[in-house]
Amino acid sequence: MSEMIEQCKQSAQKGKSQFLNTFAFVPDDKLTWSPSPTAKSALRVAAHVGVANHAFAGVLRGEKMPGTDFEELIERMNAAELGVTSREQAVQLIEESTAAVLVSLDSLTPEAVGSMVETPVVNAPMAFFMSLPGLHMSTHAAQVDYLQTIWGDLDMHMRM
């Protein structure tokens, strides 16, 4: 079990590194730019990463996700994301929320690791939620990398 937890911690740290490295290359004048009114900006994607990490940490601690259904959960997350208005806030949120994920992973018992988790989004084994933070951050790093190509930055910034 400790090997699995360690792998999930390494994945979370790698995902955070990929995201923050990619996000660091977003110019200040493009931070809130989005390709359409319904698309998220790089800042909003960063805020989402931090907000979601706190939700993942809560699930890992055995807490219920806020909200009774998917729509309410998304509404709450959207409101929290909109509260992040600067690069510094986003980076701090990602750092703090990733640290919370790591502590939560370390606190898992063998019983918890083998449990099923029910959320408004998905019902899945705890192992799924253990691996989700790293994958989630890496996936969103790719989104920011794509946004950068739209404004002409064709360098791949998703390094660790």
Number of C-alpha atoms within 10 A of each C-alpha: 11 12 8 14 19 14 14 24 24 15 20 26 21 19 26 28 20 22 31 23 16 24 25 12 17 20 11 12 7 14 18 17 17 16 11 8 8 7 11 18 20 27 27 24 22 28 28 23 28 28 22 21 27 20 21 24 23 17 20 26 18 14 13 15 17 16 15 11 12 14 12 13 16 15 12 13 18 15 11 15 21 12 12 20 14 15 20 10 16 25 22 14 21 25 17 15 23 27 18 20 27 22 15 19 23 15 13 19 12 10 8 16 20 13 13 13 20 14 17 16 12 9 12 13 15 21 18 14 19 26 20 18 31 24 16 17 30 23 16 22 28 17 17 23 23 15 21 22 12 11 11 8 14 12 10 13 21 19 13 13
